[in-house]
Amino acid sequence: MKLRLFAFALLFLGVFGNARADETLKFRATMHGTFVQSQEVGDVDGHVTGVGRFSGLASFPDGTVGTSYFVGTNDYIKGAGTFSIYQNLTLNDGSVLWFKNAGTATVEGTTTLLKETVTVLGGKGRFEGAKGDGTGTGARLTPLAVGADLYYDLVIDVKK
């Protein structure tokens, strides 16, 4: 009987044990626009597409800080629309996590609200072979241009 119970426990852990994340990262990325280029599309008023690069810091609840940067594209009508970015997070131990964010921007007054999904692409160091997913929400408080600042809070489930 004990052997059956033990076998069942191993089976349960084997089937359901992989469903949880190996590590959940929660951090706030505070970023600054270092390059932004846009072009009017011309089909409707205020339709622009663009590319940009932002860099900044990732702050964790325990007080540790990493660096982060991303390059991305956007397709906005009067500041609202979709974006896609490829981001890098580097921690003090040299570990690097690469992920892709796909999201939407909406405008409320002078603030652009950001909502995104995250797909982990891989990494180095403790993130070697990483996969996973997550979500993010944040805001850009100034118009999209060089010097624009934004922040967003990310929760990423990193699986190995």
C-alpha positions as CSV (number, residue, x, y, z in Angstrom):
1,M,0.0,0.0,0.0
2,K,2.8,2.4,0.9
3,L,4.5,1.6,-2.4
4,R,1.3,2.5,-4.3
5,L,0.9,5.7,-2.4
6,F,4.6,6.6,-3.1
7,A,4.2,5.8,-6.8
8,F,1.0,7.9,-7.0
9,A,2.8,10.8,-5.3
10,L,5.7,10.6,-7.8
11,L,3.2,10.5,-10.7
12,F,1.3,13.5,-9.3
13,L,4.5,15.5,-8.9
14,G,5.7,14.5,-12.4
15,V,2.4,15.5,-14.0
16,F,1.7,18.7,-12.0
17,G,5.1,19.6,-10.7
18,N,6.2,21.3,-13.9
19,A,3.1,23.5,-14.0
20,R,4.6,26.0,-11.5
21,A,7.2,28.6,-12.3
22,D,10.8,27.9,-11.3
23,E,11.1,31.5,-10.4
24,T,8.8,34.5,-10.4
25,L,10.4,37.9,-11.1
26,K,8.5,41.0,-10.0
27,F,10.1,44.3,-10.8
28,R,9.5,47.9,-11.9
29,A,11.4,49.0,-15.0
30,T,12.0,52.8,-15.2
31,M,13.1,53.6,-18.7
32,H,14.3,56.7,-20.7
33,G,14.0,57.1,-24.5
34,T,17.5,57.3,-26.1
35,F,16.3,56.9,-29.7
36,V,12.9,57.4,-31.2
37,Q,12.0,57.7,-34.9
38,S,8.5,57.9,-36.3
39,Q,6.8,58.4,-39.6
40,E,3.3,59.4,-40.5
41,V,1.4,56.7,-42.3
42,G,-1.0,59.1,-44.0
43,D,-4.2,57.0,-44.2
44,V,-6.0,58.7,-41.2
45,D,-5.2,61.7,-39.1
46,G,-2.6,61.0,-36.4
47,H,-1.5,57.6,-37.6
48,V,2.2,57.0,-37.1
49,T,4.5,54.1,-36.9
50,G,7.9,54.1,-35.3
51,V,10.9,52.5,-33.7
52,G,12.7,53.3,-30.5
53,R,15.2,52.3,-27.9
54,F,14.8,52.8,-24.2
55,S,17.2,52.0,-21.4
56,G,17.0,52.2,-17.6
57,L,16.8,50.4,-14.3
58,A,14.9,47.4,-13.0
59,S,14.1,47.7,-9.3
60,F,13.1,44.6,-7.3
61,P,11.1,44.5,-4.0
62,D,14.1,43.3,-2.0
63,G,16.0,46.5,-3.0
64,T,18.3,45.0,-5.7
65,V,18.6,46.8,-9.0
66,G,19.5,45.5,-12.5
67,T,19.8,47.3,-15.8
68,S,17.4,46.9,-18.7
69,Y,17.0,48.1,-22.2
70,F,14.6,47.5,-25.1
71,V,14.2,48.2,-28.8
72,G,10.7,48.2,-30.2
73,T,8.2,49.2,-32.8
74,N,4.8,50.9,-32.5
75,D,1.7,51.5,-34.6
76,Y,-0.3,54.3,-33.1
77,I,-3.3,56.5,-34.0
78,K,-3.3,59.7,-31.9
79,G,-1.0,58.0,-29.4
80,A,-3.0,54.7,-28.9
81,G,-2.3,51.4,-30.6
82,T,0.0,48.4,-30.5
83,F,3.7,47.9,-29.8
84,S,6.2,45.1,-29.8
85,I,9.5,45.2,-28.0
86,Y,12.5,43.0,-27.4
87,Q,13.9,43.5,-23.9
88,N,17.0,42.6,-21.9
89,L,17.4,42.4,-18.1
90,T,20.9,42.2,-16.7
91,L,21.4,41.4,-13.0
92,N,24.5,42.1,-10.8
93,D,25.6,38.5,-11.0
94,G,25.9,38.8,-14.8
95,S,22.7,36.8,-15.5
96,V,20.7,38.0,-18.4
97,L,17.0,37.4,-19.3
98,W,15.7,38.1,-22.8
99,F,12.0,38.5,-23.4
100,K,9.5,39.9,-25.8
101,N,6.7,42.3,-24.8
102,A,3.6,42.7,-27.0
103,G,1.1,45.2,-25.9
104,T,-1.4,48.1,-26.3
105,A,-1.1,51.8,-25.5
106,T,-4.2,53.8,-24.6
107,V,-4.3,57.5,-23.9
108,E,-5.9,59.1,-20.8
109,G,-5.4,62.9,-20.8
110,T,-1.6,63.4,-21.2
111,T,-0.7,59.9,-20.0
112,T,-0.2,56.9,-22.1
113,L,-1.2,53.7,-20.3
114,L,0.7,50.5,-21.3
115,K,-0.5,46.9,-20.9
116,E,1.5,44.0,-22.2
117,T,2.1,40.3,-22.3
118,V,5.6,38.9,-21.9
119,T,7.2,35.9,-23.6
120,V,10.6,34.7,-22.2
121,L,13.0,34.0,-25.1
122,G,16.1,32.7,-23.1
123,G,19.0,33.9,-21.0
124,K,22.5,33.5,-19.6
125,G,23.7,32.6,-16.2
126,R,20.9,31.6,-13.9
127,F,18.4,32.2,-16.8
128,E,20.2,29.7,-19.1
129,G,17.6,27.8,-21.1
130,A,14.7,29.9,-19.6
131,K,11.2,30.0,-21.0
132,G,8.1,31.4,-19.6
133,D,5.6,34.2,-19.7
134,G,4.2,37.1,-17.8
135,T,2.4,40.4,-17.8
136,G,3.1,44.1,-17.4
137,T,1.3,47.4,-16.8
138,G,2.7,50.9,-16.7
139,A,2.6,54.4,-18.2
140,R,4.5,56.9,-20.3
141,L,4.0,60.3,-18.8
142,T,5.4,62.4,-21.7
143,P,5.0,62.2,-25.5
144,L,6.9,59.5,-27.3
145,A,10.2,61.1,-28.2
146,V,13.9,61.1,-27.3
147,G,14.0,61.8,-23.6
148,A,10.6,60.4,-22.9
149,D,10.3,58.5,-19.6
150,L,8.2,55.5,-18.8
151,Y,7.7,52.9,-16.2
152,Y,6.0,49.6,-15.9
153,D,5.6,46.8,-13.4
154,L,6.4,43.3,-14.7
155,V,5.6,39.9,-13.3
156,I,7.5,37.1,-15.2
157,D,7.2,33.4,-14.5
158,V,10.6,32.0,-15.5
159,K,10.6,28.2,-16.2
160,K,13.6,26.0,-17.0
